[in-house]
């Protein structure tokens, strides 16, 4: 059960997410967010927020090289056909597995139906055929002849 729905206060993950968004925007909202935090979580959150401020302060701003996006796009365009071919091979392999399993299930079903049919025919014909042969062997006309 998450804390935000239980008592109307945001949970730890939500508070840390808001802190990270504030730091990226250049605003430190740790004091107001700690006030909104549940009392039992404030000490842990305060330590994590301090760590986030230190990491943010230690990270220098870096600008991408001018040709970076063009190079990245070209690399992705080169990799796309291979990735699509791999996806198609995997898709075809899944189709074959499904078809094979479907065929095995159909064959099993056919075997069961055949077995049941043979069992039903044997149970219906078997006693009659035996009765006819036995009765025919004991009929007086055949015995006297």
N, C-alpha and C positions, 0 to 999 in steps of 0.2 A: 504494500500500500504506500503510495508516495505521499510525502509530507505536504506538498502543496495542495492536494485535494482534501487532506484530512483536516487541516487547521487553517487553510487559506493563506499559508505562507509558501514561498518558493522553496524547492528542495536544493540540496548542495550543488548538484550538477547545473541547475538553472542559474544559481547565483554565480558560480564560476564562469559560466558561459557569458553572463552579463558583464562580469569583470573583464574577461578577455576582450569582448566587443568594445568596452570602454577604453581599455588600454590601446587597442588598435586605432581608436578614434582620437587618442591623445588625452583622455580624461580618466583620472583615477577615481573610481566610485566605490572604493573598498569600504569607507566609513559607512556610507548609507546602505550598502549591501549587507554589511555585518549587522547592522541594526535590524534589518529585515530577516536575518537568518535565525533559525531556532537556537535557543540558548545553549543547548547541549552540543551544537556543532560549530559554535563561533570560534573556539580556540583552534580547531583543525582548519577551518576556512581562513582564519587570519594568517596562519602559517602558509597555506597554499597561495593566498593572495600576495603575501610578501615575496614568495618565490617567483610568482608571475611577474611582479614589478621588477625584480632583479633580472630576470631573463629578458624582459622587454628592454630594460635599460642597457643590457650588455649586447643587444643585437643592433648592429649598425644598419642604417638604411642603405639599401643596395638598389641601384638602378640596373635594369636589364640592358645588355648590349643592344645596339641598334639592330643588328641582324639576327638576334636570338629567335624572335618569333618566326621569321622567315625560314631559318634553318630548321627549327623544330617542326614547322608545318611540312617542309620538304621531307624530313625524316619520317614523319607520320604518314605522308602520302606514299612513300616507298614501302613502308611496312604494311599498309592497308591490304594490298592484294594477297599477301601471304597470310595475314590474319583471317581474311575472308575465306581463303582456301581451307585453312585449318578448321574454321567453323563449319564449312560445308562438309568436310570429311567427317567431322564428329556428328553432324546431323544425319549424314547418310549411314554412319555406323549405328546410330540409335534407331533409325528406321529399319535397318536389317535385323537388329536385335528384336525389335517389336514384332516384325514380320515372322521371325523364327519362333518366337514364343507363341505368337498367335497360331502359327502352323502346328506347333506341338500340341497346343490346347485343342485345336480342331481335330487332329489325329487321335488324341486321347478320347475326345468325345465320340468320334466315329467308332473307335474300338469298344467303348462302353456300350454304345447303341447296338453294335454288331453282337457283342457278347450277350446282352440282354435279349436280343431277338432270337439268337440261337438257343438260349436257355428256355425261352418261352415256347419255341417251336418243339424242342426236345421234350419238354414236359407235357405238351399237348399231344404230340404224335407218338411219343414213346410208349405209353401205356396202351394206346389203341392198337398200335402195330404189334405189340407183344401179345395183346389179347386176341387179335385176329390170327396170328400165327399159332398161338397155343390152341385156340378154339378150332382152327382149321385142321390142326394135326389130330385133334381128338374127335372130329365129326365122324359119325358112323359110316357115312358114304365112302370116305377115304379109307377107313379102317377095313371095311368089307371088300373093297376093290382090290 
